[in-house]
Amino acid sequence: MAYQQPSAPGLAPPSARPLPDVPTAVSTLCDTTRRLEESLRRWAALEISENDVSDVFVSVGNSFHEMLAAFAAYGIDMREVHGFLQDLRTLLEECLSEDPTPENFGYLMPRVRTIIASLLRGLRAKQSIYWQAVHSLGRGGSSVAGRPGSGAGSRSSSGSERYR
């Protein structure tokens, strides 16, 4: 018999709670990564401070962990993308230790986009596994438009495809 963590009084047992919405978690992560790209542009233009960029990075981190938790709720291993946050942090620390200049921005952004593109490739690779899990649980998912093969989707400002 599998161990189930006891619920807090007044809360539904874990099996009765709704599963997290993976497409929403992925969309939120994509939105926060775009905000980070924009904050770096503004930092290089001296419109915002290093602390402002760091605040946006914290939002990216929170969104990333929410996305991991959403996939984990479906038993989907996301090991391939675990290095994303550390890779991004290392790059940001390197860049933000320099002066905010267009040259530093020009050096940084292709590397940021490479890290983000790697994350998006990892997410894309898990998309069909997620939908298989949704269907095997008898859930309809968030929307028909978000399902693979539906033709739905958009491009982010960095040219990477969105998950939904």
Secondary structure, DSSP 8 states (H G I E B T S, - for coil): --------TTS--GGGS----HHHHHHHHHHHHHHHHHHHHHHHTTSS-HHHHHHHHHHHHHHHHHHHHHHHHTT---GGGTTHHHHHHHHHHHHHTS---HHHHHHHHHHHHHHHHHHHHHHHHHHHHHHHHHHHTT---S-GGGSTTS----B-TTS-B---
